[in-house]
Amino acid sequence: MIGRVELRHFEYFVAVAEERSFTRAAARLHVVQSGVSSVIKALERDLGADLLERNSKRVALTDAGEALLPRARAALDAAQAARDVVAEVRGGLRGTLRIGTLTSVGLIDVPVLLGTFHRTHPGVMLQLTVSPRGSVGLLDALADGSLDLALVSVPGRPPAGIQVRQVAWRRLDLVLPEGHRLADADEVTIADLADELFVDFPEGYGNRVVVDRAFAAAGIRRRVGVEVIDIGSGASFVREGLGIAVLPPFAVPDRRGLILKSVTGADLDWPLGVAVSAVRAPSAAARALLALIGETAA
């Protein structure tokens, strides 16, 4: 017989599942670790199944835990939606808004955006997340419910279960070191870059997808010699002779020792969009931030 399962049980379980650690979950929840352990044991006892595998090095979900996780998140989302409805009636948004963002956005001033939002809705706590896997990692977090919305770069169609509204585009330029064989060329095409070594971003990053597609469309294979995760550092690697790069101009504020050129005949438009789940309704706080992003982009 299943006992009384409380929202607190789900909150603790989701925290442990996402952090993969009782210690980190306790810090996130601002409680002692023994309190987290006792709640998880009570939940397992009430449900009649082990939800977590524990050893000295890691915490992993069992099959039952994997099955429960999306339902637990849905229950917490539903409870937050109920709070939102009441808060809206009372004239003020509350709760936590989990936002994913890229390591460097550039097209939108994220601190200014969130500062404006905070001044209008001071009762909403903002949690920012950056994924080492770029936009792909953020989309996965949206799909599993651990994010409410995310600023992402998704060239082409988004994955199933995700909606993306494009808010800005920038053309990517070729970044060369001074003295490069193409530095004085009147025109540069994808074919001219066939034998070059590139500084680029890991697969899954939106700008990497844009460049890979442009080369694939031209039937040209390319070599990536250095992968970086901070768009702001790419030009520095080019300056040091480690390769050439294709970057948005805002990522190259210091152009000493560098040459920027357009690539002729290639689709190198880099999109920035705001993504939400297509299967879960956004919270009132998320809707308010989406509206603000739309106003900012306009």
Secondary structure, 3 states (H helix, E strand, C coil): CCCCCCHHHHHHHHHHHHHCCHHHHHHHHCCCHHHHHHHHHHHHHHHCCCCEEECCCCEEECHHHHHHHHHHHHHHHHHHHHHHHHHHHHCCCCEEEEEEECCCCCCCCHHHHHHHHHHHCCCEEEEEEECCCHHHHHHHHHHCCCCCEEEECCCCCCCCCEEEEEEEEEECEEEEECCCCCCCCCCCEHHHHCCCEEEECCCCCHHHHHHHHHHHHCCCCCEEEEECCCHHHHHHHHHCCCCEEEECHHHCCCCCCEEEECCECCCCEEEEEEEEECCCCCCHHHHHHHHHHHHHHC
